[in-house]
Amino acid sequence: MENNWQKSSFSTDSEGNCLEVAPRGDEVLLRESDNPDVIVTTTRAKLAAFLAGAKAGEFDNLV
């Protein structure tokens, strides 16, 4: 089954800073474009909770 990988417009190809996501049923797949064989799987609900925290600035201390 082919995955439809998508990346953010904020990703920069020249530096290899691309996090890609793909839907697969009730799951979401995540990978780094420079290491595409390593795939992390999560649920849509868990990804939504993480993104909400990121939008609220909960992880700003990491960058």
MARLUMVEX-990076 format. One line per 5 residues: number of its first residue (from 1); their letters; for each residue x, y, z of N, C-alpha, C. Coordinates in steps of 0.1 Angstrom, whole numbers. Layout:
NUM) a) X:Y:Z:X:Y:Z:X:Y:Z ~ ...
! end
This chain:
1) mennw) 8:-12:0:0:0:0:9:12:0 ~ 6:21:-9:14:34:-11:9:44:0 ~ 18:50:7:15:61:16:15:74:9 ~ 6:83:12:6:96:7:13:106:16 ~ 26:107:15:34:115:25:32:130:22
6) qkssf) 31:138:32:29:152:31:38:159:41 ~ 44:170:37:52:178:46:47:192:47 ~ 52:199:57:48:213:60:55:222:50 ~ 49:233:46:55:243:38:66:250:46 ~ 67:248:59:78:254:67:90:245:67
11) stdse) 90:233:61:101:224:60:111:230:50 ~ 124:228:52:134:233:43:142:221:37 ~ 140:219:24:146:208:18:161:209:18 ~ 167:221:16:181:223:15:188:218:28 ~ 182:219:39:188:215:52:184:201:57
16) gncle) 175:195:50:170:182:54:161:182:66 ~ 154:193:68:145:195:80:131:192:76 ~ 128:180:71:115:177:67:109:166:75 ~ 98:169:82:91:159:89:78:156:80 ~ 76:144:77:65:141:68:55:132:75
21) vaprg) 42:134:72:31:126:78:23:120:67 ~ 16:109:70:8:102:60:-4:96:68 ~ -16:97:63:-27:90:70:-28:76:66 ~ -32:67:75:-34:53:73:-45:48:82 ~ -57:48:77:-68:44:85:-70:54:97
26) devll) -71:48:109:-72:56:121:-59:60:126 ~ -48:57:119:-34:60:124:-28:71:115 ~ -18:77:120:-10:86:113:5:82:114 ~ 12:82:102:25:78:101:34:90:101 ~ 46:90:108:55:101:107:69:96:104
31) resdn) 76:104:96:90:101:93:98:113:90 ~ 111:112:91:120:123:86:124:120:72 ~ 124:130:63:127:128:49:141:123:47 ~ 150:126:55:164:121:53:166:107:59 ~ 156:101:65:157:88:71:143:81:69
36) pdviv) 139:79:56:125:75:54:122:61:58 ~ 132:53:61:129:39:65:124:38:79 ~ 126:48:87:122:48:101:109:55:102 ~ 98:48:105:85:54:106:79:52:120 ~ 73:63:125:66:62:138:51:63:135
41) tttra) 44:54:142:30:54:141:23:59:153 ~ 12:67:152:5:72:163:-10:73:159 ~ -19:76:168:-33:78:164:-36:92:161 ~ -46:94:154:-51:108:151:-53:116:163 ~ -59:110:173:-62:117:186:-49:121:193
46) klaaf) -39:113:194:-27:116:200:-19:127:192 ~ -19:126:179:-13:137:171:-20:150:173 ~ -33:150:174:-41:162:176:-38:168:189 ~ -36:160:200:-33:165:213:-19:171:213 ~ -9:165:206:4:170:205:4:184:197
51) lagak) -3:184:186:-3:197:178:-10:208:186 ~ -20:205:194:-27:215:202:-17:221:212 ~ -9:212:218:2:216:228:12:225:221 ~ 16:221:209:26:228:201:21:242:198 ~ 8:243:194:2:256:190:1:265:203
56) agefd) -1:259:214:-2:266:227:12:270:233 ~ 22:266:226:36:270:230:42:261:241 ~ 36:249:244:41:241:254:54:235:252 ~ 59:235:240:72:229:236:82:239:231 ~ 79:252:233:88:263:228:102:262:234
61) nlv) 103:256:246:116:255:252:125:245:245 ~ 120:237:236:128:227:229:135:233:216 ~ 131:244:212:137:250:200:144:263:203
! end
